[in-house]
């Protein structure tokens, strides 16, 4: 049985739209596949509605998106808020000078990049990705943003896996988090 925590009927609907895939990518892992929530127009709209309601009065100037699924939610939120969108990409995808941040994967190392001139001291940002798990990817993204003079207001996710250390990783970096759905 899947156990999750939701704040309201919309987040419950989103949680029920996320497919649980047993033993993926390896035996013993329960993968939370958000692509089924993306293909459900009501779940997608509810996700953006909930993010918008949370951040509409935060004084944000940019929404920072982590490649790749973070792009989907961040672009829609930036449009709704009438603010800019800043992209954090995998290595070699951005054309100008970048900050680079390596981070640990389960079986290796990866790298994220952010344009050096992407954010300024007047920027108040929320950084978005689809899922908070171990905190490796979002931790690297936060390290990149913290090299700029921008202020990180919060990190936001569609779903969070409470049994993994992601929230603790963010707290150690001084960043709070918000997730629409939390799996315990």
C-alpha positions as a printed NumPy array, in Angstrom:
array([[  0.   ,   0.   ,   0.   ],
       [  1.171,   3.525,  -0.79 ],
       [  1.234,   5.994,   2.106],
       [  1.296,   9.694,   1.404],
       [  0.461,  12.933,   3.16 ],
       [ -1.587,  15.636,   1.419],
       [ -2.836,  19.019,   2.556],
       [ -6.107,  19.11 ,   0.604],
       [ -8.247,  17.398,  -2.033],
       [ -6.176,  18.793,  -4.911],
       [ -2.909,  17.425,  -3.56 ],
       [ -4.658,  14.092,  -2.9  ],
       [ -5.808,  14.066,  -6.536],
       [ -2.225,  14.724,  -7.665],
       [ -0.922,  11.925,  -5.423],
       [ -3.448,   9.5  ,  -6.897],
       [ -2.29 ,  10.56 , -10.395],
       [  1.332,   9.607,  -9.681],
       [  2.041,   6.   , -10.657],
       [  3.978,   3.717,  -8.329],
       [  6.347,   1.442, -10.239],
       [  7.625,  -1.458,  -8.161],
       [ 11.253,  -2.598,  -8.57 ],
       [ 12.364,   0.292, -10.803],
       [ 15.144,   1.104, -11.571],
       [ 16.177,  -1.942,  -9.542],
       [ 14.642,  -4.529,  -7.258],
       [ 13.36 ,  -3.185,  -3.956],
       [ 12.809,   0.384,  -5.17 ],
       [  9.311,   1.915,  -5.418],
       [  9.623,   4.536,  -8.165],
       [  7.159,   7.457,  -8.071],
       [  6.47 ,   8.237, -11.738],
       [  5.106,  11.776, -12.115],
       [  4.698,  11.462, -15.903],
       [  1.18 ,  10.125, -15.344],
       [  0.331,  13.24 , -13.311],
       [  1.769,  15.378, -16.121],
       [ -0.419,  13.674, -18.711],
       [ -3.502,  14.268, -16.552],
       [ -4.6  ,  17.865, -17.314],
       [ -6.443,  18.253, -14.004],
       [ -3.455,  17.031, -11.938],
       [ -1.084,  19.3  , -13.868],
       [ -3.376,  22.31 , -13.416],
       [ -3.791,  21.571,  -9.706],
       [ -0.004,  21.395,  -9.314],
       [  0.505,  24.802, -10.869],
       [ -2.455,  26.228,  -8.927],
       [ -0.988,  25.054,  -5.612],
       [  2.471,  26.406,  -6.417],
       [  0.958,  29.723,  -7.524],
       [ -1.15 ,  30.038,  -4.366],
       [  1.907,  29.379,  -2.222],
       [  4.265,  31.818,  -3.967],
       [  2.068,  34.631,  -5.28 ],
       [  2.88 ,  36.898,  -2.313],
       [  6.532,  35.986,  -1.785],
       [  7.919,  38.824,  -3.919],
       [  9.712,  36.456,  -6.268],
       [ 11.587,  37.857,  -9.262],
       [ 12.723,  34.546, -10.782],
       [ 11.776,  30.896, -10.681],
       [ 14.846,  28.689, -11.009],
       [ 14.3  ,  25.355, -12.764],
       [ 16.437,  22.243, -12.42 ],
       [ 16.79 ,  20.132, -15.564],
       [ 14.657,  18.451, -16.771],
       [ 11.265,  17.905, -15.13 ],
       [ 11.722,  21.   , -12.991],
       [ 11.473,  22.997, -16.231],
       [  7.819,  22.009, -16.655],
       [  6.567,  23.309, -13.324],
       [  8.928,  26.274, -13.086],
       [  8.019,  27.627, -16.531],
       [  4.301,  27.458, -15.794],
       [  4.756,  29.061, -12.363],
       [  6.985,  31.846, -13.721],
       [  4.348,  32.624, -16.34 ],
       [  1.554,  32.714, -13.749],
       [  3.587,  34.939, -11.431],
       [  4.765,  37.219, -14.235],
       [  8.435,  36.687, -13.332],
       [ 11.503,  35.383, -15.149],
       [ 12.672,  31.799, -15.534],
       [ 16.292,  30.807, -14.889],
       [ 17.579,  27.407, -15.983],
       [ 20.052,  25.112, -14.259],
       [ 21.255,  22.602, -16.824],
       [ 23.461,  19.556, -17.166],
       [ 27.093,  20.26 , -18.093],
       [ 27.783,  21.622, -21.559],
       [ 24.245,  22.852, -22.33 ],
       [ 24.59 ,  26.562, -21.488],
       [ 26.415,  28.793, -24.01 ],
       [ 27.925,  31.509, -21.781],
       [ 30.251,  31.464, -18.781],
       [ 28.868,  29.236, -16.03 ],
       [ 29.29 ,  28.221, -12.437],
       [ 29.724,  24.44 , -12.259],
       [ 28.775,  22.115,  -9.427],
       [ 29.55 ,  18.403,  -9.307],
       [ 27.331,  16.147,  -7.242],
       [ 27.275,  12.5  ,  -6.302],
       [ 24.998,  10.022,  -8.032],
       [ 24.388,   6.512,  -6.778],
       [ 26.921,   5.148,  -9.28 ],
       [ 29.044,   8.142, -10.233],
       [ 29.246,  11.912, -10.46 ],
       [ 27.253,  14.433, -12.507],
       [ 27.52 ,  18.189, -13.003],
       [ 25.041,  21.063, -13.101],
       [ 25.675,  24.552, -14.47 ],
       [ 24.19 ,  28.025, -14.065],
       [ 25.086,  31.113, -16.089],
       [ 27.325,  33.373, -13.989],
       [ 25.177,  36.405, -14.873],
       [ 21.779,  34.685, -14.457],
       [ 20.827,  36.167, -11.083],
       [ 21.543,  39.44 ,  -9.302],
       [ 21.279,  40.846,  -5.773],
       [ 17.684,  42.012,  -6.314],
       [ 16.521,  38.504,  -7.211],
       [ 14.327,  36.514,  -4.834],
       [ 13.958,  32.991,  -6.146],
       [ 12.239,  29.684,  -5.59 ],
       [ 14.149,  26.715,  -7.021],
       [ 12.001,  23.895,  -8.435],
       [ 12.354,  20.254,  -9.323],
       [  9.853,  17.423,  -9.569],
       [ 10.972,  15.232,  -6.674],
       [ 12.923,  15.627,  -3.435],
       [ 14.66 ,  12.365,  -2.552],
       [ 18.284,  12.266,  -1.36 ],
       [ 18.832,  15.951,  -2.078],
       [ 21.867,  15.474,  -4.324],
       [ 20.58 ,  17.26 ,  -7.421],
       [ 18.727,  20.037,  -5.616],
       [ 21.66 ,  20.436,  -3.234],
       [ 23.974,  21.078,  -6.183],
       [ 21.439,  23.519,  -7.641],
       [ 21.296,  25.414,  -4.344],
       [ 25.098,  25.531,  -4.182],
       [ 25.082,  27.123,  -7.645],
       [ 22.466,  29.729,  -6.699],
       [ 24.328,  30.507,  -3.468],
       [ 27.344,  31.559,  -5.576],
       [ 25.198,  34.401,  -6.901],
       [ 23.953,  37.378,  -4.877],
       [ 20.306,  36.196,  -5.197],
       [ 18.169,  35.181,  -2.213],
       [ 16.679,  31.685,  -2.174],
       [ 13.207,  31.87 ,  -0.663],
       [ 12.463,  28.126,  -0.803],
       [ 12.885,  24.909,  -2.778],
       [  9.656,  23.456,  -4.236],
       [  8.694,  19.994,  -5.451],
       [  5.657,  18.094,  -6.645],
       [  6.582,  15.176,  -4.376],
       [  8.952,  14.381,  -1.542],
       [ 10.168,  11.037,  -0.229],
       [ 10.255,  11.638,   3.534],
       [ 12.194,   8.433,   4.201],
       [ 15.215,   9.8  ,   2.307],
       [ 17.498,  12.613,   3.567],
       [ 16.56 ,  15.358,   1.076],
       [ 14.885,  17.69 ,   3.551],
       [ 17.837,  17.357,   5.944],
       [ 20.273,  18.112,   3.103],
       [ 18.376,  21.325,   2.31 ],
       [ 18.168,  22.344,   5.96 ],
       [ 21.957,  22.006,   6.238],
       [ 22.195,  24.511,   3.378],
       [ 19.773,  26.878,   5.122],
       [ 16.942,  26.342,   2.634],
       [ 13.391,  25.329,   3.538],
       [ 11.31 ,  23.136,   1.258],
       [  7.728,  22.654,   0.146],
       [  6.219,  19.608,  -1.539],
       [  2.648,  19.148,  -2.708],
       [  2.726,  15.407,  -1.887],
       [  4.908,  13.72 ,   0.723],
       [  5.442,   9.954,   0.808],
       [  6.304,   8.422,   4.173]])
